[in-house]
Amino acid sequence: MENENYKGAAREESEVEIKDQPGPYVEPELDEEAAVKERLTSDDPTKVKFSPEKGHADENGEAKVDIENVQNFVGLGKEELMKYANDPFWIRLRMLLFILFWVLWVAMLIGAVIIIVLAPRCPPPPQREWWQKSSIYQVYVKSFKDSNGDGVGDLKGLTSKLDYFDSLGVKALALNPIYPSGSEVGGYDITNHTDINTDYGTMADFEDLLNKMKDKDMKIILDFVPNHSSNNHWWFQQSEKRVDPYTDYYVWADPKPSPDGGRKEPNNWKSVDGGSAWEWSSVRGQYYLHQFKVSEADLNLRNEIVKEELVDILMFWLNKGVDGFRINDVSYLFEDEMLKDEPLSGDTDAGSDDYSSLNHIYTRGLPETFNLLKEWKEILLNFSDTSSSYSVMILDAKDDLNTTKLYYGTSSEPLADIPCNYELLKLNEDSTAQDLYNAMSSWMQLLSSMVWPNWVLGTLDTPRLANRIGHDLLDGMHMVTMLAKGTPLTFFGDELGMEDSPDRFSDFSKITKKGGTQKVDPSPMQWSGEPFAGFTNSSSASLPMGLNYTSVNVEEEDKEDYSHLKIFMKLNKLRGEKAIKFGLMEFPVITDNIFSMIRVLKGVPGYLVVMNMGDNSTTVNFKGTNEHLPDTAEVELHSSNVKSGALTSSGHTKIQLSSVPLGPKQAAVLNIVPKFE
């Protein structure tokens, strides 16, 4: 039952009055179609009125709201929509718009393709392989770090120092021979090419080194020695006895008749170390060829079985996980089959037994060498295609520049990635800036833009960098080679300024000119100023200690901001800059005393290296010397012998390029904003 009081109250409170309704309003019952028609045909539009009429406004000013018939437009009905949808005019219009849309879309697509094809393209940045990005650090394992106290460096010792290479910024190590060998210095008289010298450890130690280097994204390069083996090698012992298939594994020759009825060497060929290149074997009754030491018998690389043996050696180490090879003594791989005498060289300083007394046209750089290298390169390339790492080929070929250039091969038939450039090894502390420039430019002028340069500053066969050029120029030489276009190859310890022991070479004074003969192993790596330089804890160490290890060592130099070591680290870091990886290399100022080099690339900071190789202080004016040089530069790095002046200020101090001050033997790296039109 309805509550009448409630109804009354509701009527009294309501201020809404519905017009034209004499009594209570009742919604008429209409079906859906009728309701739509009613809304579409009603002549009474919807109106909402707010009008304070007389007698209806209270004293507070409240207004009466009149709501008249409400009419909402709900769009076209179904019949009207169908009428328009089926109208021929609208059908044609829709079809025309549809066709026009697709015509325009196809036209835009064609236009975009034409623009992409015809528009000038920016050349993609060149790709750099790992051996182009990192400097390559040569390690003589025997002298690097002793892990077991026997006084001999070993693989475990090398593994324990991998963090050191991280701190240097070095990502590639090249190891001198680690194979079983005879007693010769360097270990090139190999007795087994697929095993580890027990003095250095085991194959398991080598595999552990490999795994830990892979974890650090480091690469390892092994020495590969195809020219000869030890005369204690199993191959040689069987060949000497004429046991097949080893009979022709080496170069054997009958003696020449001697006027006195005795025997005579087959020809006049000389050993690199001096004296005859032939040694008599009483077991076989023939001479064998040794272009190096008597204990290093030359292999016969015209023998297909020997070539297969060498391929098996390469594959053995590639499958172990090594990242490439430094192929030693490439120049000597083949010799004249007829064993013809070589002509005299005309060197008046050479004695009759000296290697330099002959012109080596029948024992060096023969055409067959390049064919064999092509076969090995194909093996490395094929392996690279199936591996996650590129297998690099480095060649140790001590030839003239024109011959060395040929070792790069061609674009269609590439050979070596790095034929070692030994031109800088000829420099000494008396060399001028012009000598340095000539050594670099003579190499660069031979190369096309398609091949990659390299700069060797030290090897096992030459005196240390500090001995050759002195401590004052050491930082400057590292600045030049580390920031030049190309890959620098450094010898362990040169980053510290280590020096040789006096008895390392038999003819130290002539080593850079003649080649010399190495008598003893390099001094051990100088880790600290402790006894035995931190290399070993053994009092029975047989290796000669360096003369300066108490002050020149890793521990001491790591404490200083501008030691040889810290400068080497900073230079390795700068190698990651785009201008160093991809930029131009030019030489704005070259005099007898001043060497300078710029590396610039549009859109990124560039670098200017400047070195005073003279004995007097000077000020260098670069104004107008190169189109890319600005007026000012900031000091990025200076050599360790800069102790005062504008170059020592911290915070990348800005200096005028019209007056760059340099003391004797000082060098600096300046950061520039290069100019490009």
VEXDO-794046 format. One record per residue (C-alpha): residue in one letter; x negated, y, z negated. Coordinates in steps of 0.1 Angstrom, whole numbers, padded with zeros to 4 digits, always signed. Each point is the difference from the previous one (the first is absolute). Layout:
<nodes>
AXYZ...
</nodes>
This chain:
<nodes>
M+0000+0000+0000E-0013+0034+0009N-0008+0024-0027E+0022+0030+0006N-0020+0023-0023Y-0031-0008+0020K+0018+0009+0032G+0011+0033-0014A-0034+0009-0013A-0015-0008+0034R+0024+0022+0017E-0006+0029-0024E-0038-0002+0004S+0000-0003+0038E-0004+0032+0020V+0004-0018+0033E+0032+0006+0019I+0008-0019+0032K+0018+0022+0024D+0031-0010+0020Q+0008-0030-0023P+0034+0005-0017G-0006-0029-0023P-0027-0025-0010Y-0022-0007+0030V+0001-0035+0015E-0026-0011+0025P+0018-0013+0031E-0008-0035+0010L-0017+0000+0035D-0018-0027+0018E-0036+0007+0011E+0008+0011+0036A+0028+0024-0012A-0023+0014-0026V-0026+0009+0026K+0026+0015+0022E+0014+0020-0028R-0034+0015-0007L-0007+0007+0036T+0033+0017+0008S+0008+0019-0032D+0006+0037+0006D-0006+0008-0036P-0038+0005-0005T-0017-0007-0032K-0003+0030-0022V-0013+0005-0035K+0011+0033-0015F-0014+0017-0031S+0025+0028-0005P+0009+0017-0033E+0037+0006+0005K+0021+0021-0022G+0012-0018-0030H-0025-0028+0005A-0032+0016-0014D-0005-0002-0037E-0016+0026-0019N-0034-0015+0004G+0002+0005+0038E+0005-0037+0009A+0013-0005+0035K+0025-0025+0014V-0013-0024+0026D+0024-0009+0028I-0010-0031+0020E+0018-0002+0033N+0000-0029+0025V-0035-0014+0005Q-0011-0009+0035N-0035-0017+0006F-0014-0004+0036V-0010-0036+0002G-0014-0001+0036L+0014-0014+0032G+0024-0029-0002K-0007-0034+0017E+0021+0007+0030E-0016+0034+0007L-0035-0015-0005M+0008-0028+0025K+0014+0026+0024Y-0034+0019+0001A-0021-0032-0001N+0017-0013+0032D+0001+0033+0018P-0022-0003+0032F-0015+0034-0006W-0013-0009-0034I-0012-0034+0012R-0020+0016+0028L-0014+0026-0024R-0011-0026-0025M-0017-0021+0028L-0017+0031+0013L-0014+0009-0034F-0011-0036-0006I-0019-0001+0033L-0015+0034-0006F-0013-0011-0034W-0018-0030+0014V-0014+0020+0030L-0015+0026-0024W-0013-0028-0023V-0018-0018+0028A-0013+0034+0014M-0015+0008-0034L-0016-0035-0003I-0016+0003+0034G-0012+0035-0008A-0016-0012-0032V-0018-0028+0018I-0013+0024+0026I-0013+0023-0027I-0017-0028-0018V-0016-0013+0032L-0011+0033+0015A-0009+0020-0031P-0037+0002-0008R-0009-0025-0027C-0022+0006-0030P-0027-0027+0000P+0003-0024-0029P-0026+0002-0027P-0028-0025+0007Q+0000-0031-0021R-0030-0007-0022E-0011-0035-0010W-0013-0007-0035W-0036+0000+0012Q+0005+0035+0014K+0016+0014-0032S-0024-0013-0026S-0038+0004-0002I-0017-0034+0001Y-0022-0008-0030Q-0028-0025+0006V-0008-0023-0030Y-0031-0021-0004V+0015-0025-0025K-0033-0011-0014S-0008+0035-0013F+0035+0012-0010K+0011-0016-0033D-0011-0031-0019S+0029-0016-0019N-0018-0030-0016G-0033+0014-0012D-0023-0019+0025G-0013+0033+0014V+0016-0005+0034G+0031+0019+0012D+0030-0022+0008L+0036-0001+0013K+0015+0000-0035G-0021+0031-0008L+0013+0017+0032T+0036-0010-0009S-0004+0016-0034K-0008+0034+0016L+0030+0003+0023D+0014+0028-0021Y-0032+0019+0008F+0009+0000+0037D+0035+0012-0009S-0016+0030-0018L-0022+0006+0030G+0030-0001+0024V-0017-0027+0020K+0023-0026+0016A-0024-0021+0021L-0030-0020-0011A-0026-0015+0024L-0021-0027-0016N-0035-0010+0011P-0004-0037+0005I+0014-0021-0029Y-0007-0034+0016P-0026-0026-0011S-0034+0011+0014G-0037-0004-0003S-0023+0023-0018E+0000+0030+0023V+0011+0034-0013G+0035+0008+0012G+0012-0036+0004Y+0001+0000+0038D-0018-0034+0002I+0033-0018-0005T+0001-0037-0007N+0038-0004-0001H+0023+0026+0016T+0032-0013-0017D-0010-0001-0037I-0010+0023-0028N-0036+0004-0013T+0001-0017-0035D-0020+0030-0014Y+0031+0021+0007G+0026-0025-0012T+0024-0024+0016M+0027+0000+0027A+0026+0003-0028D-0018+0032-0011F+0002+0014+0035E+0037-0009+0003D+0007+0017-0034L-0018+0031+0013L+0021+0000+0031N+0033-0004-0019K-0009+0029-0024M-0010+0022+0029K+0033-0007+0018D+0018+0010-0032K-0017+0033+0002D+0006+0003+0038M-0037-0001+0006K-0017-0016+0031I-0031-0022+0002I-0024-0003+0029L-0026-0027+0002D-0034-0001+0018F+0001-0024+0029V-0034-0012+0012P+0003-0017+0035N-0036+0007+0013H-0018-0025-0022S+0000-0023-0030S-0026-0012-0025N-0024-0026+0012N+0012-0019-0030H+0036-0001+0014W+0013-0035+0007W+0004+0010+0037F-0036+0009+0003Q-0012-0032-0017Q+0020-0021+0024S-0010+0021+0030E-0037-0003-0009K+0004-0038+0001R+0019+0002+0033V+0031-0015-0015D+0030+0006+0022P+0022+0021+0001Y-0025+0023-0018T-0029-0004+0024D+0006+0033+0018Y+0015+0020-0029Y-0031+0022-0001V-0023+0016+0026W-0029-0024+0006A-0028+0003+0025D-0031-0019+0010P-0034+0016-0006K-0020+0016+0028P-0033-0016+0009S-0030+0017-0016P-0033+0004+0017D-0017-0017-0029G+0023-0030+0003G+0021+0009-0030R+0036+0013+0000K+0012+0035+0005E+0034+0017-0008P+0025-0001+0029N-0002+0037+0006N-0010+0034-0016W+0032+0006-0019K-0004+0017-0034S+0019-0004-0032V+0017+0031-0014D-0022-0005-0031G-0031-0001+0021G-0020-0029+0015S+0011-0026+0024A+0037-0009+0002W-0009-0037+0004E-0007-0026-0026W-0014-0035+0007S+0019-0030-0013S-0022-0031-0003V+0031-0021-0005R+0015+0008+0033G-0032+0009+0019Q+0014+0033+0012Y+0002+0037-0010Y+0032+0015-0014L+0010+0036+0004H+0004+0023-0030Q+0005+0037+0008F-0001+0007-0037K-0017-0020-0027V-0016-0034+0006S+0027-0015-0023E+0028+0014+0022A+0002-0021+0031D+0020+0014+0030L+0031-0019+0010N+0006-0009+0036L+0032+0019+0008R+0001-0014+0035N+0010-0033-0015E+0038-0003-0001I-0001-0022-0031V-0019+0026-0019K+0026+0026+0011E+0027-0023-0013E-0018-0003-0033L-0001+0038-0004V+0037+0003+0008D+0008-0026-0027I-0020+0021-0024L+0020+0031+0008M+0033-0018-0003F-0011-0016-0033W-0005+0034-0017L+0030+0016+0017N+0022-0027-0014K-0015+0006-0034G+0014+0036+0003V-0030+0022+0009D+0009+0032+0020G-0028+0000+0025F-0037-0004+0007R-0032+0020+0004I-0017-0020+0028N-0038+0002-0005D-0028+0004+0025V+0023+0001+0030S-0027+0014+0022Y-0020-0032-0002L+0027-0026+0007F-0013-0010+0035E-0034-0001+0016D-0012-0006+0035E+0004-0037+0011M-0032+0001+0020L-0019+0013-0031K-0018+0027+0021D-0026+0021-0017E+0011+0035-0011P-0018+0031+0013L-0021+0022-0022S+0019+0030-0015G-0028+0025+0003D+0002+0009-0037T-0036+0010-0007D+0006-0002-0038A+0010-0036+0002G-0024-0028-0007S-0001-0031+0022D+0021-0020-0024D+0025+0027-0007Y+0036-0005+0012S-0001+0036+0014S-0029-0009+0023L+0025-0016+0025N+0030+0012+0020H+0026-0026-0010I+0019-0004+0033Y+0002-0038-0003T+0010-0004-0037R+0024+0028-0008G+0034+0011+0012L+0004-0026+0028P+0033+0000+0019E+0011-0034-0015T+0002+0018-0033F+0031+0019+0010N+0018-0030+0013L-0005-0018-0033L+0011+0030-0020K+0032+0001+0022E+0008-0036-0010W-0005+0008-0037K+0021+0031+0003E+0028-0019+0015I-0001-0024-0030L+0002+0029-0025L+0028+0017+0019N+0020-0033+0002F-0005-0005-0037S+0011+0035-0007D+0033-0006+0018T+0008-0028-0024S-0013+0017-0031S+0011+0029-0021S-0034+0017+0003Y-0021+0011+0031S-0032-0020+0003V-0028+0026+0006M-0031-0006+0021I-0031+0019-0010L-0032-0004+0020D-0036+0003-0013A-0017+0009+0033K-0032+0020-0001D+0000+0011+0036D-0002+0034+0017L+0031+0021+0001N+0009-0008+0035T+0000-0037-0007T+0018+0004-0033K+0028+0018+0017L+0006-0031+0021Y+0008-0020-0031Y+0033+0019-0003G+0012-0017+0031T+0028+0016+0020S+0036+0009-0006S+0011-0032+0018E-0027-0022-0015P-0010+0014-0034L-0030-0014-0018A-0013+0014-0033D+0020+0022-0023I-0032+0013-0015P-0033-0004+0017C-0022+0013-0027N-0014+0035+0006Y-0035+0002-0015E-0009+0034+0013L+0003+0017-0035L-0025-0025-0014K-0027+0018+0019L+0003+0032-0021N-0023+0007-0029E-0005+0029-0024D-0020+0019+0026S+0029-0002+0026T+0017+0032+0010A+0037+0009+0004Q-0006-0001+0037D-0013-0036-0004L+0032-0010-0018Y+0022+0016+0026N-0019-0017+0028A+0004-0034-0016M+0037+0005-0003S+0007+0017+0033S-0021-0024+0020W+0022-0028-0013M+0033+0019+0005Q-0009+0010+0036L-0002-0036+0010L+0034-0009-0014S+0034+0004+0016S+0029+0013-0021M+0014-0035-0001V-0028-0016-0021W-0007+0005-0037P-0034+0014-0012N-0019-0013-0031W-0028+0014-0021V-0025-0023-0018L-0019+0016-0028G-0016-0030-0016T-0008-0037+0006L-0018-0029-0015D-0028+0005+0025T-0008+0036-0007P-0011+0021-0030R+0028+0015-0021L+0015+0033+0009A-0015+0019-0029N-0035-0013+0010R+0005+0011+0036I+0015+0035-0004G-0004+0008-0037H+0026+0006-0027D+0007+0036+0010L+0014-0009+0034L+0017-0032-0011D+0034+0017-0008G-0001+0020+0032M-0006-0031+0021H+0029-0018-0017M+0022+0031+0007V-0008-0002+0037T+0004-0037+0005M+0031-0004-0022L+0019+0029+0016A-0011-0005+0036K+0022-0018+0025G-0008-0037-0004T-0007-0026-0026P-0029+0005-0024L-0020-0031-0011T-0019+0004-0033F-0024-0023-0018F+0006-0008-0036G-0015+0024-0025D-0005+0028+0024E+0031+0017-0015L-0021+0004-0031G-0033+0011+0016M-0018-0033-0009E-0036-0003+0012D-0020-0030+0012S-0027-0017-0020P-0034+0008+0014D-0007-0035+0012R+0033-0006+0019F-0016+0005+0034S-0034-0009+0014D-0004+0032+0020F+0023+0025-0017S-0015+0031+0017K+0008-0013+0035I+0033-0018-0008T+0022+0026+0018K-0022+0000+0031K-0011-0036+0004G+0025-0021-0019G-0024-0013-0026T+0002-0033-0019Q+0021-0005-0032K-0020-0017-0027V+0024-0001-0029D+0037+0003-0007P+0016+0034-0007S-0001+0011-0036P+0031-0010-0020M+0030+0022-0002Q-0005+0026-0028W+0031-0002-0022S-0014+0016-0031G-0032+0011-0017E-0003-0031-0020P-0027-0026+0005F+0002-0015+0035A+0024+0028+0010G+0030-0019-0012F-0004-0023+0029T-0008-0030-0022N-0007-0009-0036S-0029-0023+0009S-0036+0007-0008S-0009-0024+0028A+0014+0022+0028S-0022-0004+0030L+0013+0030+0019P-0021+0032-0002M+0019+0027-0019G+0004+0035+0015L-0022+0028-0013N+0027+0024-0009Y+0027-0022-0016T-0001+0016-0034S+0015+0033+0014V+0014-0011+0034N+0028-0025-0008V+0037-0004+0001E+0006+0006-0037E-0019+0033-0001E+0012+0014+0033D+0036-0008-0008K-0002+0025-0029E-0009+0029+0023D+0024+0020+0022Y-0026+0006+0028S-0022-0031+0000H-0009-0019+0032L+0026-0026-0011K+0028+0025-0006I-0006+0017+0033F+0002-0033+0018M+0033-0008-0017K+0015+0034+0010L-0012-0004+0036N+0017-0034+0003K+0032+0016-0012L-0002+0027+0026R-0002-0026+0027G+0037-0004-0005E+0008+0035+0012K+0016+0003+0034A-0027+0024+0014I-0026-0026-0008K+0019-0030+0014F+0013+0017+0031G-0016+0034+0004L-0024+0016+0025M-0037-0001-0009E-0021+0030+0011F-0034+0016-0010P+0003+0038-0004V-0035+0009-0012I-0031-0021+0007T-0035+0013-0006D-0033-0015-0012N+0012+0003-0036I+0038+0002+0001F+0023-0028+0010S+0038+0005+0000M+0030-0020+0011I+0037+0006+0000R+0030-0024-0001V+0033+0017+0010L+0035-0011+0010K+0029+0023+0007G+0024+0004-0028V-0022-0013-0029P-0030+0012-0020G-0033-0003+0017Y-0036-0005-0014L-0033+0017+0007V-0032-0019-0010V-0031+0022-0002M-0035-0011-0011N-0033+0019-0003M-0028-0025+0008G-0027+0027-0003D-0022+0009-0030N+0013+0035-0004S+0033+0016-0011T+0022+0014+0027T+0034+0015+0008V+0019-0015+0029N+0023+0022+0021F+0028-0020+0017K+0018+0030+0014G+0008-0005+0037T-0018-0034+0002N+0032-0021+0005E+0035+0009+0011H+0015-0021-0028L-0018+0016-0029P+0018+0026-0021D-0016+0028-0020T+0001-0017-0034A-0003-0034-0015E+0003-0017-0033V-0027-0021-0017E+0011-0036+0001L-0033-0017-0011H-0037+0009-0003S-0032-0021-0003S-0013-0009-0034N-0030+0023+0004V+0022+0031+0001K-0003+0014-0036S+0011+0036+0004G+0015+0025+0024A+0033+0003+0018L+0002-0037+0010T+0001-0011-0037S+0032+0018-0010S+0028-0023-0008G+0036+0003+0011H-0007-0001+0038T-0016+0035+0000K+0006+0019+0032I-0032+0011+0019Q-0005+0020+0031L-0012-0021+0030S-0021+0029+0012S-0023-0005-0030V-0003-0036-0013P-0029-0002-0025L-0021-0031-0001G-0032-0008-0019P-0027-0024+0012K+0014-0035+0010Q+0034+0010-0013A+0033-0010+0017A+0037+0007-0005V+0034-0011+0013L+0024+0030+0006N+0038-0002+0003I+0013+0021+0029V+0033+0009+0016P-0009-0005+0036K+0011+0024+0028F+0019-0014+0030E+0016+0020+0028
</nodes>
